[in-house]
């Protein structure tokens, strides 16, 4: 089988779309339910291409996310590196799960990511968040099957392996 050597372009475009979705304004009542788009896309690529997308890629994406959000430099980098580590570590197990079970695993990993972000925001940030900030893990788990299917189809159409 002939595979496209420009896998990085497909990954970069999907991460760019995740950045745009993360930057979209939401109404104040729905802001605490904002899905964690960047960690979900990162989890997918760590499961699909564990030899190419890993902790270093997550660290770089996290630094860009810190710049995008104007947060403490390294905050999202640390959280996304931890997410990538867990995703690469357990990718063989999670890949064979049905989508519902994958959604539970992704929701749990995103919850841990948001918990770390909440601790850093409240400990060092200028803005204090409540525990409603963690509701994003629920919406991320609900949206995971669609994110997985869209990215899987994109990966197959682009011939990335």
N, C-alpha and C positions, 0 to 999 in steps of 0.2 A: 504494500500500500504506500502511496506517495503522500507524505504529509507536508503541510505548509511550514517552512522554516520561520515564518514571521509570526509565530505564536504570540510574541510580546505585543504585537499591534492589537490583536483581539483582546488580550488582557487589559491593555492600556485603555482602549475605547470603553470597555465595560466598567473599568474603575472610574473613568471620566464621567460616564453616565451616572454612576453611583454618587460621585461628588456633586453633580448637578441636582440629583434628587435630594441629597442631604442638605443642600443650600436653599432649596425651595422654601419660601415662607409658608407657615401653617397658621391657622387661627389659634388663638390663645387656648381655647378649650381642647384642642386636639394636639397641642404641642408636646404634651407628655406621652402621647401615643405614637410619636414619630418613630418609624422603623429605622433600624440601624443598617442602612443600605450598604455602607462601605464594609463593615464586618461580614455581612451576608455574602457579598460578592467575593470578598477575600476567602471566606470559608469554602465557597464553591471552587475557586481556582486552586486552593490548597488541596482539596480532595481530588480534583480532576488532573492536575499537573503537579504532584507533590515534589517532583525532582526539579522543577523549574520555578515554582512560586512557593516561597517559604517565609522564614522569619526575617531575613534581610529585605525581601520585597515588602513585607508587611511594615517593617520599620520605616522604609522610605515612603510608603503610602501614608503612614501615620504622621510623618513629619509634614507632608503636604497637607494633610487634614488639619494639623495644628495651625498651619499658616492660613488655611481657608477659614477656620473658625476663630482665629485670633486668640487661641488658648495658650497655656503654658507650653513652651517648646519641649517636646518629648512626651507629653501626656498621652496623646492618641498613639504615638509611636510605641510606647510601652504596652498599652492595651492591645493594639493590633498585633504586636509581636507575640504576646501571650496567646491571643486567639489563633494565630497562624501555627504556633507550636502545638497547641491542642489539636488543631485540624490535621496537621501533617502526622502527628503521633497516632491518631485514631482513624486516619482516612480509609484504611482497608476495612475496618469494621463498619464505619458509618456508610460507606458507599453501597453496601449490600442491604442496608435497612430499607424498608418501604418508606415512601415519602412522609407518612405520618410520623414514624419514629425518627426520621431525619429531622423533621420540624421540631420535635421535642429536644433533640440533642442541640440543634442550632439555637433554639430558644434558651436553653440552659447556658450555652457558651456566650450568647449575646447578653444574657442576664449578668453573668460574671464580668463581662467587659463593661457593661453599664454600671455595675457596682463599683468597679475600680475607678471609672470616670467620675462617679458621684463622690467617692471619697477624695479624689484629687481636687475636684471642683470645690467641695465644701472645706477642704483643708487648706488649699493654697489659692483658690480662685477668688475673684472679686464678687462673683454671683453665687448665691447659696440656693441649692435645689433641695426639694423634698423627695420623699420616696416615690412619688408619682413619676419621677424621672425613669424609674425602672419598668414602667408599663410598656416601654418600647420593645422589651423582650417578647411580650405577648404578641404585639403586632408583627414583629419580625418572624416569629414562629408561624403565625397564620399566613404570612406572605411567602414563606420559604418554598412551598411547592411550586408556585408560579415563577419565582426567581430561578429555581433549579431548572425547571423545564425550559425557560427562555434562554438561559446561559448554556444549557446542554445542546439545544438546537443551534445556537450560534456557534458553539464549538464544533459541532458536526458539519455545519454548512461551510465553515472556514477551514475544515480539514485539519484541525489542531489536535495533536496528541502528544 
